[in-house]
Amino acid sequence: MVIREIREDKKRYLPLLLLADEQEDMIDRYLDRGRMYVLEEDGTKAVCVVTDEGDGILEIKNLAVEPPYQGRGYGRRLIEFAAQQYGGAFSTLQVGTGDSPLTIPFYEACGFSRSYLVSNFFTDHYDHPIFEGGKQLIDMVYLRRELHSDDGPA
């Protein structure tokens, strides 16, 4: 298993990015300013984009795993990679996601706790209704995980 940073031609991973954020113009808002990583194991299995949000906050803007490989730890591995890679430089790792029965429990199992929400985010910023796990996403739920300097590279 290899995790590598993608610095050029990030849009070649658009089909995978769209699994986590299904509107391309929303991806365009963070893709260029974000740092993008792919996890490869006999081909690309997952992608993650993180951004510096200031005040010691690193945000996961996009985390997607190819559907046949979901539930096998690839997403968790990218989260742990980000925590280790940036633990010395940032104090908090946060993620904003829909209030979904598919994603909230995943992030909580990865050590995140609910922090705050942005009401009507999905209905105000997307040009179509978004459904996940049979539920329409309306509010953006932010979850946070504290990072520690010992999370960083040795």
Short mmCIF file of the C-alpha atoms (twelve columns), coordinates in Angstrom:
data_MODEL
# 
_entry.id   MODEL 
# 
loop_
_atom_site.group_PDB 
_atom_site.id 
_atom_site.type_symbol 
_atom_site.label_atom_id 
_atom_site.label_alt_id 
_atom_site.label_comp_id 
_atom_site.label_asym_id 
_atom_site.label_seq_id 
_atom_site.Cartn_x 
_atom_site.Cartn_y 
_atom_site.Cartn_z 
_atom_site.pdbx_PDB_model_num 
ATOM 1   C CA . MET A 1   0.000   0.000  0.000   1 
ATOM 2   C CA . VAL A 2   1.346   3.396  -1.025  1 
ATOM 3   C CA . ILE A 3   -0.014  6.874  -0.297  1 
ATOM 4   C CA . ARG A 4   1.332   9.576  -2.557  1 
ATOM 5   C CA . GLU A 5   0.642   13.249 -3.075  1 
ATOM 6   C CA . ILE A 6   -0.858  14.380 -6.380  1 
ATOM 7   C CA . ARG A 7   0.378   17.824 -7.365  1 
ATOM 8   C CA . GLU A 8   -0.655  18.063 -11.014 1 
ATOM 9   C CA . ASP A 9   -3.674  17.078 -13.085 1 
ATOM 10  C CA . LYS A 10  -5.799  16.455 -9.986  1 
ATOM 11  C CA . LYS A 11  -8.941  16.412 -12.119 1 
ATOM 12  C CA . ARG A 12  -7.952  13.028 -13.543 1 
ATOM 13  C CA . TYR A 13  -9.367  11.692 -10.262 1 
ATOM 14  C CA . LEU A 14  -12.669 13.539 -10.715 1 
ATOM 15  C CA . PRO A 15  -14.843 10.383 -10.943 1 
ATOM 16  C CA . LEU A 16  -13.527 9.306  -7.535  1 
ATOM 17  C CA . LEU A 17  -13.790 12.822 -6.034  1 
ATOM 18  C CA . LEU A 18  -17.413 13.015 -7.199  1 
ATOM 19  C CA . LEU A 19  -18.273 10.024 -4.995  1 
ATOM 20  C CA . ALA A 20  -17.727 12.215 -1.926  1 
ATOM 21  C CA . ASP A 21  -18.822 15.569 -3.359  1 
ATOM 22  C CA . GLU A 22  -21.172 15.125 -6.267  1 
ATOM 23  C CA . GLN A 23  -21.054 18.625 -7.749  1 
ATOM 24  C CA . GLU A 24  -17.924 19.534 -9.708  1 
ATOM 25  C CA . ASP A 25  -18.068 23.288 -9.088  1 
ATOM 26  C CA . MET A 26  -18.019 22.606 -5.335  1 
ATOM 27  C CA . ILE A 27  -14.881 20.461 -5.777  1 
ATOM 28  C CA . ASP A 28  -13.351 23.304 -7.799  1 
ATOM 29  C CA . ARG A 29  -13.619 25.536 -4.714  1 
ATOM 30  C CA . TYR A 30  -10.970 23.569 -2.826  1 
ATOM 31  C CA . LEU A 31  -9.098  21.300 -5.225  1 
ATOM 32  C CA . ASP A 32  -6.385  23.745 -6.304  1 
ATOM 33  C CA . ARG A 33  -5.680  25.050 -2.800  1 
ATOM 34  C CA . GLY A 34  -5.831  21.611 -1.221  1 
ATOM 35  C CA . ARG A 35  -3.237  18.905 -0.897  1 
ATOM 36  C CA . MET A 36  -4.408  15.729 -2.550  1 
ATOM 37  C CA . TYR A 37  -3.352  12.191 -1.702  1 
ATOM 38  C CA . VAL A 38  -4.195  8.887  -3.330  1 
ATOM 39  C CA . LEU A 39  -3.953  5.488  -1.733  1 
ATOM 40  C CA . GLU A 40  -2.802  2.817  -4.156  1 
ATOM 41  C CA . GLU A 41  -2.754  -0.927 -3.739  1 
ATOM 42  C CA . ASP A 42  -2.953  -2.718 -7.073  1 
ATOM 43  C CA . GLY A 43  -4.481  0.472  -8.495  1 
ATOM 44  C CA . THR A 44  -6.064  3.533  -6.954  1 
ATOM 45  C CA . LYS A 45  -8.384  2.642  -4.087  1 
ATOM 46  C CA . ALA A 46  -9.025  5.999  -2.372  1 
ATOM 47  C CA . VAL A 47  -8.418  9.745  -2.498  1 
ATOM 48  C CA . CYS A 48  -8.251  12.486 0.121   1 
ATOM 49  C CA . VAL A 49  -8.013  16.282 -0.182  1 
ATOM 50  C CA . VAL A 50  -7.037  18.377 2.842   1 
ATOM 51  C CA . THR A 51  -6.878  22.159 3.244   1 
ATOM 52  C CA . ASP A 52  -5.361  24.575 5.716   1 
ATOM 53  C CA . GLU A 53  -8.307  26.492 7.178   1 
ATOM 54  C CA . GLY A 54  -6.173  28.677 9.462   1 
ATOM 55  C CA . ASP A 55  -5.995  28.770 13.260  1 
ATOM 56  C CA . GLY A 56  -4.358  25.343 13.365  1 
ATOM 57  C CA . ILE A 57  -7.230  23.603 11.563  1 
ATOM 58  C CA . LEU A 58  -6.638  21.069 8.804   1 
ATOM 59  C CA . GLU A 59  -9.855  20.120 7.024   1 
ATOM 60  C CA . ILE A 60  -10.654 16.981 5.088   1 
ATOM 61  C CA . LYS A 61  -12.555 18.387 2.118   1 
ATOM 62  C CA . ASN A 62  -12.931 15.128 0.233   1 
ATOM 63  C CA . LEU A 63  -12.432 11.508 1.222   1 
ATOM 64  C CA . ALA A 64  -13.601 8.849  -1.212  1 
ATOM 65  C CA . VAL A 65  -13.034 5.134  -1.614  1 
ATOM 66  C CA . GLU A 66  -13.853 3.195  -4.772  1 
ATOM 67  C CA . PRO A 67  -17.176 1.417  -4.051  1 
ATOM 68  C CA . PRO A 68  -15.909 -2.182 -4.364  1 
ATOM 69  C CA . TYR A 69  -13.243 -1.407 -1.743  1 
ATOM 70  C CA . GLN A 70  -15.339 0.466  0.824   1 
ATOM 71  C CA . GLY A 71  -15.329 -0.975 4.324   1 
ATOM 72  C CA . ARG A 72  -11.794 -2.344 3.992   1 
ATOM 73  C CA . GLY A 73  -9.979  0.352  5.980   1 
ATOM 74  C CA . TYR A 74  -8.721  2.525  3.120   1 
ATOM 75  C CA . GLY A 75  -10.594 5.635  4.259   1 
ATOM 76  C CA . ARG A 76  -9.431  5.147  7.842   1 
ATOM 77  C CA . ARG A 77  -5.855  4.704  6.593   1 
ATOM 78  C CA . LEU A 78  -5.986  8.064  4.784   1 
ATOM 79  C CA . ILE A 79  -7.315  9.765  7.929   1 
ATOM 80  C CA . GLU A 80  -4.501  8.281  10.009  1 
ATOM 81  C CA . PHE A 81  -2.009  9.329  7.325   1 
ATOM 82  C CA . ALA A 82  -3.277  12.938 7.519   1 
ATOM 83  C CA . ALA A 83  -3.095  12.880 11.336  1 
ATOM 84  C CA . GLN A 84  0.488   11.601 11.223  1 
ATOM 85  C CA . GLN A 85  1.573   13.826 8.356   1 
ATOM 86  C CA . TYR A 86  0.190   17.040 9.857   1 
ATOM 87  C CA . GLY A 87  0.002   16.355 13.610  1 
ATOM 88  C CA . GLY A 88  2.981   18.573 14.374  1 
ATOM 89  C CA . ALA A 89  1.749   21.502 12.272  1 
ATOM 90  C CA . PHE A 90  -1.990  21.533 13.080  1 
ATOM 91  C CA . SER A 91  -3.925  21.162 16.312  1 
ATOM 92  C CA . THR A 92  -7.251  20.033 14.847  1 
ATOM 93  C CA . LEU A 93  -8.387  17.801 12.017  1 
ATOM 94  C CA . GLN A 94  -11.941 18.572 10.971  1 
ATOM 95  C CA . VAL A 95  -14.381 17.327 8.384   1 
ATOM 96  C CA . GLY A 96  -17.721 18.669 7.188   1 
ATOM 97  C CA . THR A 97  -20.218 16.113 5.975   1 
ATOM 98  C CA . GLY A 98  -23.909 15.539 5.557   1 
ATOM 99  C CA . ASP A 99  -25.921 14.277 8.511   1 
ATOM 100 C CA . SER A 100 -25.865 10.770 7.106   1 
ATOM 101 C CA . PRO A 101 -26.136 7.369  8.768   1 
ATOM 102 C CA . LEU A 102 -23.318 6.255  6.438   1 
ATOM 103 C CA . THR A 103 -20.692 8.906  7.166   1 
ATOM 104 C CA . ILE A 104 -21.196 10.219 10.720  1 
ATOM 105 C CA . PRO A 105 -20.614 6.816  12.400  1 
ATOM 106 C CA . PHE A 106 -17.512 6.276  10.235  1 
ATOM 107 C CA . TYR A 107 -15.918 9.548  11.344  1 
ATOM 108 C CA . GLU A 108 -16.898 8.964  14.976  1 
ATOM 109 C CA . ALA A 109 -15.222 5.536  14.807  1 
ATOM 110 C CA . CYS A 110 -12.099 7.337  13.538  1 
ATOM 111 C CA . GLY A 111 -11.958 9.514  16.675  1 
ATOM 112 C CA . PHE A 112 -13.974 12.545 15.539  1 
ATOM 113 C CA . SER A 113 -16.648 14.244 17.663  1 
ATOM 114 C CA . ARG A 114 -19.473 16.472 16.513  1 
ATOM 115 C CA . SER A 115 -18.489 20.134 16.728  1 
ATOM 116 C CA . TYR A 116 -21.100 22.337 15.024  1 
ATOM 117 C CA . LEU A 117 -23.375 22.456 12.009  1 
ATOM 118 C CA . VAL A 118 -24.115 24.808 9.154   1 
ATOM 119 C CA . SER A 119 -27.866 24.875 8.570   1 
ATOM 120 C CA . ASN A 120 -29.168 24.369 5.036   1 
ATOM 121 C CA . PHE A 121 -25.663 24.031 3.561   1 
ATOM 122 C CA . PHE A 122 -26.606 21.391 1.005   1 
ATOM 123 C CA . THR A 123 -29.875 23.005 -0.012  1 
ATOM 124 C CA . ASP A 124 -28.228 26.450 -0.306  1 
ATOM 125 C CA . HIS A 125 -25.037 25.430 -2.162  1 
ATOM 126 C CA . TYR A 126 -25.957 22.515 -4.421  1 
ATOM 127 C CA . ASP A 127 -28.079 22.751 -7.540  1 
ATOM 128 C CA . HIS A 128 -29.947 19.505 -6.817  1 
ATOM 129 C CA . PRO A 129 -31.065 17.529 -3.763  1 
ATOM 130 C CA . ILE A 130 -28.422 15.149 -2.431  1 
ATOM 131 C CA . PHE A 131 -29.406 11.875 -0.833  1 
ATOM 132 C CA . GLU A 132 -27.224 9.498  1.133   1 
ATOM 133 C CA . GLY A 133 -28.383 6.378  2.885   1 
ATOM 134 C CA . GLY A 134 -31.951 7.194  1.833   1 
ATOM 135 C CA . LYS A 135 -31.866 10.576 3.596   1 
ATOM 136 C CA . GLN A 136 -31.767 14.007 1.979   1 
ATOM 137 C CA . LEU A 137 -28.759 15.966 3.142   1 
ATOM 138 C CA . ILE A 138 -29.660 19.464 4.341   1 
ATOM 139 C CA . ASP A 139 -27.244 20.583 7.068   1 
ATOM 140 C CA . MET A 140 -23.445 20.277 7.031   1 
ATOM 141 C CA . VAL A 141 -22.212 18.611 10.221  1 
ATOM 142 C CA . TYR A 142 -18.663 19.443 11.280  1 
ATOM 143 C CA . LEU A 143 -16.716 16.900 13.285  1 
ATOM 144 C CA . ARG A 144 -13.325 17.482 14.867  1 
ATOM 145 C CA . ARG A 145 -10.454 15.398 16.104  1 
ATOM 146 C CA . GLU A 146 -7.641  16.917 18.111  1 
ATOM 147 C CA . LEU A 147 -4.150  16.366 16.759  1 
ATOM 148 C CA . HIS A 148 -1.075  16.077 18.921  1 
ATOM 149 C CA . SER A 149 2.540   16.769 18.122  1 
ATOM 150 C CA . ASP A 150 3.305   13.100 18.719  1 
ATOM 151 C CA . ASP A 151 0.874   12.247 15.887  1 
ATOM 152 C CA . GLY A 152 3.376   13.768 13.496  1 
ATOM 153 C CA . PRO A 153 6.328   12.085 11.799  1 
ATOM 154 C CA . ALA A 154 9.189   11.087 14.085  1 
# 
